[in-house]
Structures are given as structure tokens and as C-alpha cells.
């Protein structure tokens, strides 16, 4: 006879209650824990302070009462997909046959640039998704990632990162979706929809405030008030939960205004659950519960750290069970922690297991898999190629040196990122995240460096390659050869930027924070030496953060920015250089003019801009948010507003025409910005409110219409209520945050309105 909790015909919550009643305290706590098998064989950290917490316990001991999560069964070491399936199946069978209740675990993996597994597609980094300004394509990519994960028995993905960039020096900028809350929200929500549509639980991180750390240092405190966190940091999480259906949230390591996120009941319970209605699970970032004791120093023991986190609202401890096991059990037995708080978290975990089918009597971990398992199929590579192409940003092209002529006789290809396919991968890609700790393996996927791709793109051209210098070190011994190659060439393509890594092993990535925004190592000196040759220099930056390029504006023949474009990055960049691909990417972060004067993003109040006569420092960027050129040109005309008097609960349609005035097809990202010139509190001088990608053939004209609800103009007042207040609003449409082509105004009328979680979060755009 099937027990009630194993009967899929019973209501989910009834099944959960039946199982909860059956459980001992130890079995309950086991569902809130995790185990990371195989991590002891890793040489070098892939998570912060991993070496301080590693325990070499065997799986039987770790799972004797059951287990909530299996940590990274594919993402810990190189494993052939079929072998990984067999290993994961064996672990699940062990749980089902060797524990009293036989409940399988949720298997989770990283999936920021694709499924972080050997032989899986390496898609562009998240910052590149944002540069494409194409949420629908990001949704397709995420669905593809989810299908690969589901195919091999994984249930949950630790992505997307919804941290809004506040300081470009932060090492994890590459993992973000840029510096604008609306761009982050819409792109991140699209990713969530795609992953969840494949049956994979999407995990929003890092909740919340992590990206605003002091001096951009990883894990540093965050000095941020409630208004800023509400208006800038939280909207992407809110949209991804409400409109995307995200089923999990991961806490931030940081403390905000002195309160660690992992022990903040306002954030994890009052806001997330009581106000937003979130019903999924909150999982800890790796070892963040133990960090409450070791780093934040707000708990004297592991048990106290576990109690603080559990009571605040963290349901599952990852990646291993340090604080939610016996140390917490002792506090429950002594009455210091209520078993009701334990039950609250266990219910949430069991609900997800029921939704995943893991509680069903006929569940089997067996997955039809053989040597034909393909985690990098052609369809996924096609998406990776399209996203890479759409994400590349043409910054400057004053003399129209790009695209290069197909019959150009010679190209000097110089720079540390020119002949290294791994330069196109983010820090959470398997080749850069895991493989450096395992010798004797290739990348497991096909990926071409720019040198290889250019040779294919320009078969009749002599290409002279010189590295010039390393990415990070100060070795200048290659300068002379690089300069000589540039002098003898028709054009020099200088490929500079980052190498993603972890905890100081790279120049971009987790724990790879920057002192300033100069190009790493001696790359700036290399660029100057190349410019001194007199040969036209095309500056191509492949990086995970924006670097200061003001010293080169007006001096390089052209400038191109690529944010870690993934395994198809080489062909995509070669296509942009040749003109086979017309660039359409737009900057999701500004490109600074000077390397110092941080932090600063485009989203600032009047005093955050250039204050002549007040400060001698000018934060004006070299290239603004939303900037990106094309090989064709676009004209904006005919701004039309359906009304100029907009009630504070009303909606206005804002339309314009856009025409391709050049001689080749192209895609423009039409951007809608708004400003509140006179408000109760200082407001951003301009803020992205909507956008639309529009493809046009030469001479073609189309109409773009934005449907703007007054709720989209709400902000948090001094009393911490989110309000829409009457007054004039400036409406701007253009090609970037500073390249405004059309300008109008609406007058918000009526009373001040207080809005909540049910407010309109999106600005729909249509193209006709």
C-alpha cells in the first residue's frame, strides 16, 4: 500500500504534512542539509574559503538520515556526461534504499554561462546577455541550458545573478546584467522563465545588496540605505519572482547597513515572503551560514549560526551541512530553537520535492542515457553564436575603418586575448572554473580563438600574430615583436582585456576585484606602443568589466567591446570585423573615461554627475550606458504621446518612427528614458524605462510604441512608502542614455498614490 505522502493523487500539502508527521528531528534537519561529494579531490578553491570548511566525510555518514541537496555532481570535476549520469543515479539510489524514508535529494548545479559541466555549451557571460538587449533570446538560451541539466538528472540551477552593478571594480561584474534595474529585471526574468520552462528550479542571487560593497571588494560591507536598496537593488528580484516564477532565492554574503543578509528576517521573511508572497525555498550561498560565525562574528557556535539563519528564513544550507545538522539539533532539543521553525523550512523543501516528483512512489532516478548524451548540440551552439553576435558593441568608428575590406592584404593581430579561446569564457564556465584544478583535460568543447576565426574569415589575408604581453603580468619582452608586426601591416587589431578566474587567479571573476579601471598588467603600455607605430589600430576589448578607454578615444581607428562572448565568440568577433555581422549590441554598463574616481554609474541624481565649480573630478564616461554603433544609420521621427495629462494611476502610449537610413540591414535598440525634474526627493537625471530591438532593411521604417504605466514612475519616499506623485515627467527616446533623438513631456495628475507589490513592473513595447 502506498503511503499518503508518496501518492501523487493526494494534494501536495497533504502529502507534505503526512511525511512531516512521520519524520524524526534528525530526518527533518537532514532535509535542510546538503552534501558535496568529490570536492575533497579538488586542488584549489572554487568557492570562497572552501579550504577552511572542507570535510572529508563519507556519503553514508552525511546522508544516514536523508539529504536535502546533492551539490554539483557534474560541476566538481571533469566527468563524461554518461558517467556523470551513472554516478548521480547511484547517489540517488543510495538515498532511496539506505535511508528509512527513502527520499531522493535535489541535485543542483551552477549554470551562469551554461550548464557548468564538462562538454556542455559555454554561452556568453551574463553581461553579454544584457548587452544584447534581447530578453526573448536569453529566454531561449536558458531553456536550452535547462534541457541539458534536466537530461542528466539535475533539478536546480544556481542562476541568474540579479545584482545591479554599482562599482565596476567589483570582480563579479561579469556575472551581472548591468547597472540598470529595469534591464537587469527584464533580462533576468526572461532567463528565469527559460530555465523554469525546462523544469529546472531557478535560483535568484545574491539576495540582496552584494554588488554595492565598500571599495568593490568581494564580501565587503555594504553602506546602503533602505531607499536605495528598494529602488535599485530589489526590483529585479521582485520581477523574477512575480513575473518569472522563480522558485528559489540565494542569500548574499554581504551585510547591508550592518545586518548580514543571511540573518536578516526583514529581508528573508517580511519582505520576501509576507510582502512578495514568495513560496519557494531560500538556499544559503556556499558556507554563508558558517560565515555568520567565522566572518560576521554574530554567532559563537555553528549551532547559533544555524539558528540565526533558520529563524531569519534560510531553508537549506549549501554546499555541505555544517550548521543545520547536529549543532542545530542540540539547540532544538534544549528548547532554545523552536521545532516549529524547523518544520517551516522542511515544508518548503518537501513541497519542492513533491513538485519535482521526487516523493512519488514510482519515482526512479534512472535516466535513459548512453554515449550519445550531447551537452553541446548544434542547436545550443546556434543560440550561443546568435547571442555572441548580438552582444558585441561597436564603441567608436570615426573613420569607418570597420568593417575591414575583404581583400585587405595584411592584419597584425596583437594582444594577450587574441589567440586564447578561454579568453572568451566567464569565471563560472567549466573551462575557467573547474578545469584549472585538473590537469590532462582539454576544454571538452570546440572553441576557436580570434586568430583561428580571422584566418577563416579572411582566407586571402596575411595575418601576423604576436601576443605582446600577458594579461596580468608585467612582462614587456614581447613589445618589440608586436610593434614590428603592426608597422608592417595594413591595420593592427589589438585584442586586450581579461582572463576570468577565481580569488585572484584571474583579472575578472569572483574574488578578482580591481584597484582601478586601467587595463590589467602592462596592456595599456602595449596599446600606446601600437598607436605610436602610425598603423591604424582597431582596439578590441574582451573583458568581464568595463575598463577606462578615455585615453584612446580619438586615437584608435575603431573600438569594439565584447563581454566574454562564449564558445562562439571567435567567429562572432571575426564576423563583426569583416562586416558579415552588423553590430547591434548596446552597453549595459558605461565605459569610464578615466581609471579612477569610482564608483559611479549612469543611474545617479544631479549631484552624481559632473559638478563643475564644486568638484574638480569629472565622472563623465567615455561611452555612456546604452551606447552602441552600427554599420548603418537610423533616423528617429514623429514622437507621439496618446496623452500629455497622465493620471497617477493611468497609462500613456509613446510612439515614434525609426528608419534605416544606411545601405545595409541593421538592428537598432530603441531606448525609452524618463526623468522627474522636480520631485519630493532627488531622482536620477535619466533612467531606462523601456526598450525594443528593431531590425530594419535599408530604407525600411517601422513604428515603435511603448505602453508606459504611471506605476513605472514610482519611487520610494522619505517615509519608505513607494509613491507615484503628480508633476511633470520628461520622456526621451534615443539610441543611448545621452543620445536622445526625441523628447516630450507628460504631466502626472491627481493625488499621490502609494503602490505595492501588485504595481506594474514592465513597459511593454510593440513594433509595427
C-alpha positions in Angstrom: 0.0 0.0 0.0 1.3 3.4 -1.0 1.9 5.8 1.9 -0.1 9.0 1.6 3.0 11.2 1.1 4.1 9.0 -1.8 0.7 9.2 -3.6 0.8 11.8 -6.4 -3.0 11.8 -6.5 -3.1 13.4 -3.0 -3.0 17.2 -2.7 0.6 18.4 -2.4 0.3 20.0 1.0 -1.5 16.9 2.5 1.4 14.8 1.3 3.9 17.1 2.9 2.1 17.1 6.2 1.8 13.3 6.2 5.6 13.0 5.6 6.4 15.7 8.1 4.5 13.9 10.8 6.4 10.7 10.1 9.8 12.4 10.5 12.2 12.5 13.4 14.0 15.7 14.2 17.2 14.3 12.7 15.3 13.4 9.5 13.8 16.8 9.3 17.2 18.6 9.7 18.7 16.3 7.1 16.2 17.7 4.5 17.7 21.1 5.2 21.2 20.0 4.6 23.4 19.0 1.6 26.5 17.0 0.7 29.3 17.8 -1.7 30.7 14.6 -3.0 34.2 14.6 -4.7 35.1 18.1 -3.5 38.0 16.8 -1.4 39.7 15.9 -4.7 39.8 19.5 -5.9 43.1 21.3 -5.7 42.3 25.0 -5.3 39.1 26.7 -4.2 36.1 27.0 -6.5 34.0 28.6 -3.6 35.1 31.2 -1.1 37.2 29.8 1.8 36.4 26.3 0.6 39.6 25.0 2.1 38.6 26.2 5.6 35.3 24.2 5.5 36.1 21.1 3.6 35.2 17.9 5.5 36.2 14.5 4.2 33.2 12.7 5.5 31.8 9.8 3.5 28.4 9.9 1.9 26.9 7.2 4.1 27.6 9.3 7.2 26.5 12.5 5.6 23.2 11.0 4.4 22.3 8.5 7.1 19.0 10.4 7.9 18.4 11.6 4.4 19.5 14.6 2.4 18.1 17.8 1.1 20.5 18.6 -1.7 23.3 17.0 -3.7 25.9 19.6 -4.5 27.4 19.9 -8.0 27.6 16.2 -9.1 28.7 17.3 -12.6 30.4 20.6 -11.8 33.0 19.5 -9.3 35.5 17.7 -11.6 35.6 16.7 -15.3 33.2 13.8 -15.8 31.9 12.4 -19.1 28.2 13.1 -19.3 27.2 9.5 -19.3 29.5 8.7 -16.4 28.0 11.6 -14.5 24.5 10.3 -15.1 25.5 6.9 -13.7 27.2 8.4 -10.7 24.2 10.7 -9.9 21.8 7.8 -10.3 23.9 5.7 -7.8 23.8 8.5 -5.2 20.0 8.8 -5.6 19.6 5.1 -5.3 21.7 5.1 -2.2 19.3 7.6 -0.6 16.2 5.7 -1.7 17.4 2.3 -0.5 19.6 3.0 2.5 17.6 5.6 4.4 14.5 4.9 6.4 12.2 7.2 4.4 13.9 6.7 1.0 13.6 10.4 -0.2 15.8 11.4 -3.1 17.8 14.7 -3.0 17.5 17.8 -5.2 20.6 17.9 -7.3 21.8 21.4 -8.0 24.4 22.9 -10.3 25.9 26.2 -11.4 24.5 27.5 -14.8 25.6 31.1 -15.2 27.3 30.7 -18.6 25.6 27.5 -19.4 25.5 24.2 -17.5 28.8 24.2 -15.7 29.7 20.7 -16.7 32.4 19.0 -18.8 31.5 19.1 -22.6 28.5 21.5 -22.0 27.9 24.6 -24.2 29.7 27.7 -22.9 27.3 30.5 -23.6 28.3 34.2 -23.4 28.6 35.7 -19.9 25.6 37.4 -18.3 27.0 40.9 -19.0 26.9 39.9 -22.7 23.3 38.8 -22.4 22.5 42.3 -21.2 24.5 43.9 -24.0 22.2 42.1 -26.5 19.1 43.9 -25.1 17.1 40.8 -26.2 15.2 39.1 -23.3 13.5 36.7 -25.7 16.8 35.3 -26.9 18.0 35.0 -23.3 14.9 33.0 -22.5 15.7 30.6 -25.4 19.2 30.2 -24.1 18.1 29.5 -20.6 15.6 26.9 -21.8 18.4 25.2 -23.7 20.6 25.2 -20.6 17.7 23.8 -18.6 17.1 21.0 -21.1 20.7 19.9 -20.8 20.5 19.9 -17.0 17.2 18.0 -16.9 18.5 15.5 -19.4 21.1 14.3 -16.9 19.0 14.4 -13.7 19.7 17.9 -12.3 16.8 19.7 -10.7 18.0 23.2 -9.7 20.3 25.8 -11.2 22.1 28.5 -9.2 21.4 31.3 -11.6 20.7 34.1 -12.6 22.7 36.8 -10.8 20.4 39.8 -10.3 22.9 42.1 -8.6 22.8 45.6 -10.1 26.3 46.9 -10.8 27.2 49.8 -8.5 31.0 49.8 -8.9 32.9 48.5 -12.0 35.9 47.4 -9.9 33.9 44.5 -8.4 35.2 41.2 -9.7 31.7 39.8 -10.3 30.6 42.5 -12.7 30.9 39.9 -15.5 28.2 37.8 -13.8 25.7 40.6 -13.7 23.2 42.0 -16.1 24.5 45.6 -15.9 23.8 48.7 -14.0 20.2 49.5 -14.7 17.5 47.8 -12.6 15.0 47.5 -15.4 17.5 45.9 -17.8 18.6 43.5 -15.1 15.0 42.8 -14.2 13.6 42.1 -17.7 16.7 40.1 -18.8 16.9 38.1 -15.6 13.2 37.4 -15.6 13.5 36.1 -19.1 16.3 33.8 -18.0 14.1 32.5 -15.1 11.2 31.8 -17.5 13.5 29.8 -19.8 15.1 27.7 -17.1 11.8 27.1 -15.3 10.1 26.1 -18.6 12.6 23.2 -18.8 11.6 22.0 -15.3 14.7 23.4 -13.6 14.3 25.5 -10.4 15.9 28.9 -11.0 17.8 30.4 -8.1 18.0 34.2 -7.8 21.2 35.5 -6.4 22.6 37.2 -4.4 19.7 38.5 -2.2 20.5 41.3 -1.7 22.9 44.2 -1.9 26.1 42.2 -2.6 27.2 44.3 -5.6 27.4 47.5 -3.7 30.3 46.5 -1.4 32.7 49.1 0.0 35.6 49.8 -2.5 34.1 47.0 -4.6 35.9 44.3 -2.5 34.3 40.9 -2.5 32.3 40.2 0.7 33.0 43.8 2.0 30.2 45.6 3.9 27.5 47.5 2.1 26.7 51.0 3.1 23.3 51.4 1.6 20.1 52.8 3.0 16.6 51.3 2.7 15.6 53.7 -0.2 18.5 52.7 -2.4 18.1 49.0 -1.8 14.4 49.3 -2.5 14.6 51.3 -5.7 17.8 49.9 -7.2 18.7 46.5 -5.8 15.4 44.8 -5.2 13.2 45.3 -8.4 15.0 42.6 -10.4 14.3 40.0 -7.7 10.7 41.2 -7.4 10.0 40.9 -11.1 11.8 37.5 -11.4 9.6 36.1 -8.6 6.3 37.6 -9.6 6.5 37.5 -13.4 9.2 34.9 -13.9 8.1 32.3 -11.4 11.4 31.7 -9.8 11.2 29.0 -7.1 14.4 29.6 -5.2 16.5 32.5 -3.8 20.0 32.5 -2.5 21.2 34.9 0.2 24.0 37.4 -0.2 27.3 37.1 1.7 27.3 40.8 2.5 26.0 42.8 5.4 23.9 45.8 4.5 24.0 48.7 6.9 25.5 46.3 9.4 22.9 43.4 9.0 24.2 40.2 7.3 21.7 39.2 4.7 21.8 35.6 5.9 20.4 36.6 9.3 18.0 39.4 8.2 14.4 38.5 8.9 13.2 41.7 7.3 14.8 40.7 4.0 14.2 36.9 4.0 10.8 36.7 5.7 8.9 40.0 6.0 9.8 41.4 2.5 10.3 38.2 0.5 7.5 36.1 1.9 5.0 38.3 3.6 5.0 41.2 1.2 6.0 39.5 -2.1 4.3 36.2 -1.4 7.3 34.0 -2.3 6.6 30.3 -1.6 9.8 28.7 -2.7 13.0 27.9 -0.9 15.8 30.1 0.3 19.1 28.4 0.0 22.3 29.6 1.5 25.2 30.8 -0.6 28.1 28.4 -0.1 29.1 28.4 3.6 27.3 31.7 4.2 25.7 30.3 7.4 29.0 29.3 8.8 30.3 32.8 7.8 27.8 34.2 10.4 30.2 32.8 13.0 33.6 33.0 11.3 33.4 36.3 9.3 30.4 38.3 10.6 31.0 37.2 14.2 27.4 37.4 15.2 27.3 33.8 16.5 29.6 31.9 18.9 29.0 28.4 17.6 27.9 26.7 14.4 24.6 25.9 16.1 23.9 29.5 16.9 24.8 30.5 13.3 22.3 27.9 12.1 19.7 29.2 14.4 20.1 32.8 13.3 19.9 31.8 9.6 16.9 29.4 10.0 14.9 31.9 12.1 15.6 34.7 9.5 14.4 32.5 6.7 17.1 30.4 5.1 15.7 26.9 4.4 18.6 24.9 3.0 22.3 25.0 3.9 24.7 24.7 1.0 27.1 23.2 -0.1 27.6 21.0 2.9 25.9 20.6 6.3 27.9 22.3 9.0 25.4 24.3 11.0 22.0 22.7 10.2 22.9 19.2 11.4 23.7 18.1 15.0 24.8 21.6 16.2 21.3 22.9 15.4 19.6 19.7 16.7 21.1 20.3 20.1 19.5 23.7 20.3 16.1 22.3 19.3 16.3 19.5 21.8 17.2 22.0 24.6 14.3 24.3 23.6 16.5 27.2 22.5 15.2 26.9 18.9 11.6 26.0 18.2 11.0 22.8 16.2 8.2 24.8 14.5 10.8 26.9 12.8 12.5 23.7 11.6 9.1 22.4 10.3 8.5 25.7 8.4 11.7 25.1 6.4 11.2 21.4 5.9 7.7 22.0 4.5 9.2 24.3 1.8 11.8 21.7 0.8 9.3 18.9 0.7 6.9 20.9 -1.4 9.6 21.4 -4.0 10.4 17.7 -3.9 6.8 16.9 -4.4 6.6 19.3 -7.3 9.7 17.6 -8.9 8.1 14.2 -8.5 10.8 13.0 -6.0 8.2 11.9 -3.5 6.2 9.8 -5.9 6.1 6.1 -5.2 7.1 5.3 -8.8 9.9 7.8 -9.0 13.1 6.3 -10.4 16.5 8.1 -10.7 17.3 6.0 -13.8 17.7 8.2 -16.8 17.9 6.8 -20.3 21.5 7.8 -21.2 24.2 6.3 -23.3 27.3 7.6 -25.2 25.0 9.8 -27.3 24.4 12.3 -24.5 25.3 15.6 -26.1 25.5 18.7 -23.8 26.7 20.9 -26.7 24.4 20.1 -29.6 24.3 22.2 -32.7 21.0 24.0 -31.7 22.7 25.2 -28.5 25.8 26.4 -30.4 23.5 28.3 -32.8 21.9 30.2 -29.8 25.4 30.8 -28.4 26.5 32.2 -31.8 23.5 34.5 -32.2 23.8 35.8 -28.6 27.5 36.4 -29.1 26.9 38.3 -32.3 24.1 40.5 -30.8 26.2 41.3 -27.7 29.2 42.8 -29.4 29.3 46.6 -29.0 30.9 48.9 -31.6 32.1 51.7 -29.4 33.7 54.0 -32.0 34.4 54.0 -35.7 35.2 57.6 -36.6 36.9 56.9 -39.9 34.7 53.9 -40.8 37.8 51.7 -40.7 35.4 48.9 -39.8 34.3 46.7 -41.4 37.7 45.7 -42.8 37.8 45.2 -46.5 37.5 41.5 -47.6 40.7 41.8 -49.7 42.8 43.6 -47.0 46.4 42.4 -47.7 47.6 42.2 -44.1 46.4 42.3 -40.5 48.6 42.4 -37.4 46.7 40.6 -34.6 48.3 41.6 -31.3 47.4 41.1 -27.7 47.1 38.6 -24.9 43.4 37.8 -25.7 44.0 37.2 -29.5 44.9 33.5 -29.5 43.2 32.2 -26.5 39.7 30.8 -26.8 39.4 30.7 -23.0 39.6 34.5 -23.0 36.0 34.4 -24.3 34.7 32.4 -21.2 33.4 33.7 -17.9 34.7 32.7 -14.5 31.8 30.3 -14.0 32.4 28.5 -17.3 33.6 24.9 -16.7 36.9 25.6 -18.6 37.8 28.5 -16.3 36.0 27.5 -13.1 36.9 23.8 -12.7 39.4 22.6 -15.3 42.4 24.7 -14.0 42.3 22.4 -11.0 42.6 19.2 -13.1 45.5 18.5 -15.5 45.3 16.5 -18.6 41.9 17.6 -19.9 41.1 19.7 -22.9 38.1 22.1 -22.8 35.7 19.4 -23.8 34.1 21.6 -26.4 35.1 23.1 -29.7 36.0 26.8 -29.4 38.2 28.9 -31.7 40.4 31.8 -30.8 40.1 35.0 -32.7 43.3 34.2 -34.5 41.7 30.9 -35.8 38.5 32.7 -36.6 40.1 35.5 -38.5 42.1 33.1 -40.6 38.8 31.5 -41.7 37.1 34.9 -42.1 40.0 36.4 -44.2 41.4 33.4 -46.1 43.5 35.5 -48.5 44.9 37.9 -45.9 48.3 37.6 -44.3 47.7 37.6 -40.5 50.8 38.2 -38.3 50.1 37.3 -34.7 52.1 38.5 -31.6 51.0 38.2 -28.0 52.8 41.4 -27.0 52.3 40.8 -23.3 50.4 38.6 -20.8 47.0 39.6 -19.5 48.1 40.2 -15.9 51.9 40.1 -15.6 54.3 42.9 -16.4 56.4 41.0 -19.0 57.2 43.5 -21.8 59.5 41.3 -23.7 57.0 40.8 -26.5 56.5 44.5 -27.2 59.2 44.8 -29.9 57.8 41.9 -32.0 54.3 43.3 -31.6 55.3 46.7 -32.7 57.2 45.3 -35.7 54.2 43.3 -36.8 52.0 46.4 -36.5 54.4 48.5 -38.6 54.3 46.1 -41.4 50.5 45.6 -41.5 47.7 47.4 -43.2 45.8 47.5 -39.9 46.5 46.3 -36.3 43.8 44.6 -34.3 44.8 45.0 -30.6 42.9 42.4 -28.5 43.2 43.3 -24.8 41.2 42.6 -21.7 40.7 40.0 -19.1 41.3 36.4 -18.2 38.4 35.1 -16.0 39.3 33.2 -12.8 38.6 32.9 -9.1 40.0 34.5 -6.0 42.9 36.4 -7.6 43.8 33.8 -10.2 42.3 35.9 -12.9 41.6 39.6 -13.6 37.8 39.2 -13.6 35.6 36.9 -11.7 34.7 36.1 -8.1 37.4 37.5 -5.8 39.2 39.2 -8.7 38.5 42.8 -7.7 40.4 45.7 -9.3 42.2 48.6 -7.6 41.3 50.8 -10.6 39.9 50.5 -14.1 43.2 50.6 -16.0 43.7 47.6 -18.4 45.3 44.8 -16.4 49.1 44.4 -16.3 51.0 46.4 -19.0 48.3 46.2 -21.7 47.9 49.9 -21.7 51.6 50.3 -22.5 51.2 47.8 -25.3 48.3 49.8 -26.8 50.3 53.0 -26.6 53.3 51.3 -28.3 51.0 50.1 -31.1 49.5 53.6 -31.5 52.9 55.1 -31.9 53.6 53.0 -35.0 51.2 55.1 -37.0 49.4 52.0 -38.3 45.6 52.3 -37.8 44.7 50.4 -34.6 41.4 48.7 -34.0 41.1 48.3 -30.3 39.1 45.2 -29.3 38.4 44.7 -25.6 37.4 41.3 -24.4 36.6 41.6 -20.7 34.3 41.0 -17.8 34.1 44.6 -16.7 34.4 48.0 -18.4 37.8 49.4 -18.5 38.7 53.1 -18.8 39.2 53.8 -22.5 39.2 57.6 -22.5 42.9 57.8 -23.3 42.3 56.1 -26.6 39.2 58.0 -27.9 40.0 59.9 -31.0 43.3 58.0 -31.4 42.2 54.5 -32.3 40.7 53.8 -35.8 37.9 51.9 -34.1 36.9 50.4 -30.8 34.9 47.3 -30.0 33.8 45.9 -26.7 32.9 42.2 -26.1 31.9 40.9 -22.7 33.1 37.3 -22.6 31.2 36.1 -25.7 31.5 32.4 -25.1 32.5 29.4 -27.2 31.3 31.1 -30.4 33.0 34.4 -29.5 35.8 34.0 -32.0 33.6 33.6 -35.1 31.2 36.3 -33.9 34.0 38.8 -33.4 35.6 37.9 -36.7 32.2 38.5 -38.3 31.9 41.9 -36.9 35.4 42.8 -38.1 34.6 41.6 -41.6 31.2 43.1 -41.8 29.5 39.7 -42.1 27.8 40.7 -38.8 26.4 44.2 -38.4 27.0 45.1 -34.7 23.9 45.8 -32.6 25.0 45.5 -29.0 24.5 48.3 -26.5 26.4 49.0 -23.3 24.8 47.6 -20.2 27.5 49.4 -18.2 29.2 52.6 -19.0 32.8 52.7 -20.3 34.7 55.0 -18.0 36.8 57.8 -19.3 39.5 57.7 -16.5 40.5 54.7 -14.4 39.9 56.4 -11.0 37.0 58.3 -9.5 34.9 55.3 -8.6 32.2 54.3 -8.0 29.7 55.8 -10.4 27.1 54.6 -12.8 24.7 56.4 -15.1 21.9 56.0 -12.6 22.6 59.0 -10.4 20.9 62.0 -9.0 22.0 65.5 -10.2 24.9 65.7 -7.7 26.3 62.4 -9.0 27.2 64.0 -12.4 29.8 66.5 -13.4 29.6 69.2 -10.8 31.7 72.0 -12.3 32.7 74.5 -9.7 32.0 72.1 -6.9 34.5 69.2 -7.6 37.5 69.0 -9.9 36.7 65.4 -10.7 34.5 64.7 -13.8 32.8 61.4 -13.8 31.5 61.7 -17.4 32.2 58.4 -19.1 34.0 57.8 -22.4 30.9 55.9 -23.6 27.5 56.1 -21.9 25.0 53.5 -20.8 23.0 52.2 -23.8 25.7 53.3 -26.3 26.5 51.2 -29.4 27.1 52.0 -33.0 26.2 50.1 -36.2 27.5 49.8 -39.8 24.3 51.5 -40.9 22.4 54.6 -39.6 19.0 55.2 -38.1 16.6 58.2 -38.1 14.1 58.8 -35.3 11.0 60.8 -36.1 7.4 61.5 -35.2 7.2 61.3 -31.4 3.6 60.9 -30.4 2.0 60.7 -26.9 -1.5 59.4 -26.5 -2.0 62.0 -23.8 0.0 64.7 -22.1 -2.1 64.5 -18.9 -1.5 61.2 -17.2 -3.3 60.3 -14.0 -1.1 58.9 -11.3 -2.9 55.5 -11.9 -3.1 55.9 -15.7 -1.2 54.8 -18.8 0.2 56.6 -21.8 1.3 55.2 -25.2 4.5 56.7 -26.5 5.3 56.1 -30.2 8.0 57.1 -32.7 9.1 56.0 -36.1 12.6 54.7 -36.8 14.0 54.3 -40.3 17.2 52.7 -41.6 18.9 55.5 -43.5 22.0 53.4 -44.4 22.8 50.9 -47.1 22.8 47.7 -45.2 20.4 45.8 -42.9 20.8 46.5 -39.2 19.2 46.3 -35.8 18.7 49.3 -33.5 17.8 49.1 -29.8 15.3 51.9 -29.3 15.5 53.1 -25.7 12.9 54.9 -23.7 14.1 57.1 -20.8 12.3 59.2 -18.3 13.3 61.9 -15.8 11.5 63.6 -12.9 12.9 67.1 -12.9 11.2 68.3 -9.7 10.4 65.7 -7.1 10.0 65.4 -3.4 13.4 63.8 -3.3 16.3 63.9 -5.8 15.7 61.5 -8.6 18.0 60.1 -11.3 18.7 62.6 -14.1 17.7 59.9 -16.6 16.5 56.3 -16.2 15.8 53.5 -18.6 12.1 52.8 -18.7 11.7 50.6 -21.8 13.5 49.3 -24.9 12.8 47.4 -28.1 15.1 45.7 -30.7 14.1 46.7 -34.2 15.5 45.1 -37.3 15.3 47.2 -40.5 16.4 46.7 -44.1 17.8 49.7 -45.9 15.1 52.4 -46.3 12.6 50.4 -44.1 10.6 52.4 -41.5 8.7 50.9 -38.5 6.7 52.3 -35.6 7.7 51.6 -32.1 5.1 52.0 -29.3 5.8 51.9 -25.6 2.9 51.5 -23.1 4.0 53.3 -20.0 2.0 53.0 -16.8 2.4 55.6 -14.1 3.4 52.8 -11.7 6.7 52.7 -13.7 7.5 56.2 -12.4 7.1 55.3 -8.7 9.9 55.7 -6.2 10.5 55.3 -2.5 9.8 58.4 -0.5 11.4 59.6 2.7 8.8 57.6 4.8 9.8 54.4 2.8 6.5 54.2 1.0 6.7 53.7 -2.7 4.7 56.5 -4.3 3.6 58.0 -7.7 3.4 61.7 -7.2 1.9 64.4 -9.5 4.2 66.6 -11.6 6.0 66.9 -14.9 7.8 63.9 -16.3 10.3 64.2 -19.2 10.1 61.5 -21.8 13.1 60.7 -24.0 13.6 58.3 -26.9 17.0 57.7 -28.3 20.0 55.5 -29.1 21.6 55.7 -25.6 21.2 57.4 -22.3 22.8 60.5 -23.7 22.0 60.2 -27.4 18.4 61.4 -27.1 16.7 61.9 -30.5 13.1 62.7 -29.4 11.9 64.5 -26.3 8.5 65.2 -24.9 6.7 65.6 -21.5 3.6 64.3 -19.7 2.0 65.8 -16.6 1.1 63.4 -13.9 -2.2 64.5 -12.4 -4.2 63.5 -9.4 -3.3 62.6 -5.8 -0.1 61.0 -4.6 -0.6 57.2 -4.9 1.0 54.6 -2.7 1.8 51.4 -4.8 2.9 48.0 -3.7 4.0 44.6 -4.9 1.0 44.4 -7.3 2.1 47.5 -9.2 3.0 47.4 -12.9 6.7 46.4 -13.3 7.0 46.2 -17.1 6.8 48.6 -20.0 5.5 46.6 -23.0 6.9 47.6 -26.4 5.4 46.7 -29.8 6.9 47.2 -33.3 4.7 47.6 -36.3 
